[in-house]
């Protein structure tokens, strides 16, 4: 063992193949092995730098991780501590031949944020003091199937502040939630179909332009679509509706060469009387637009008493002995046609039950083969 002074420098030499150790208070504190490993509080440094506060259950035969030149070991919890003033940051840098800080992990004490930087030190991800994870605008949160980087799905926030969901190698947009909180399937831009709706499906095939609802249960219950209406002005309100309120509707619109706002037909559910607690009388109204118009006219109505009007919007106002079905045209001729082929008959039956004989107590019949009209009463032809 030699100590050599060379000008202002001092050199310690151990020429044999042993180790060099440094002790205080009769305990070894640091060891340099003949292979150049430095151990702090360990007699068997496992890496170029090993720091130990107790022997772990590590199996030396397993070796260390690829490229590991430092090892911190303990028989309990173990950690690496960085300390700085609250106005500064702590860093871990990752460098290569082109830059000493190609990547970095930074803890910014001034804002209590953990920051991840890549590709020349550009910030790409941040966990802020509230625990929110922030990814730079236009960047993806990506799921990959292999180390080769094949994308299976990814999410990003684009420059228009839309959340975009993509599948299959990142090339196929599955859906997006735009900056106006509209959910778009099959399209990356909202369009007006009467108005710009919060849920839009658009495609070029039946599959891409359709939806299905399936219920699987061992009972008689169906899948359902439920439309609700209140007179309230806040979410969750149950303010009672009023007579003639439209409580649900299906509107059918068609592109007319300019836009897709023109209304061709509709089905509306409306309140048909005075509503109250567990009492909401309703009617169904069907409308179609005539040629040359984009404003549908009511064509059929089923009111709250079950009366049906065809081109009549008040069937219950007609004679109560014959207003179950009222059809007509109050501004022109009206009629009804029964069509059958030339070898068969057209009938109107009058019944007073479902038993044999009661089904056809009275009949008005037109026999096309004979071009004759017959009238039956009590199951017998009279005229």
KAHU-V386130 format. One line per field, one symbol per residue. phi: phi as a letter, one per 20 degrees, with the letter a starting at -180 (. if undefined). A space follows every 50 residues. Layout:
phi=???
This chain:
phi=.cdcdcmedcddcceeedddcccclmcfdbcdefenfdddmbecfebgcc cccqfeefegffmefgnfdcbdcbecfcbcddcbffedcdccdccbfeae cfcbdcdeffclcecdcblnnefcbbdefenfeddggnedddddebffnf fdrbcbdefemdeddcclmmedfeabdefemeeddnbdbfcecnaeefcc dbadcgffdcccccddbeaefdfccddcbcefdcfnfcfffcgmfedabc dddcfdndbddfeeabccdcfcqeeaflbcfccdcdccefgncccfdfdb bdefenfdddmcebgfeegfebdfcccrbfdbfcaccddbefdcddccdc ccrdfgnffbfcbdcdeffdlcdccdclmcfdb
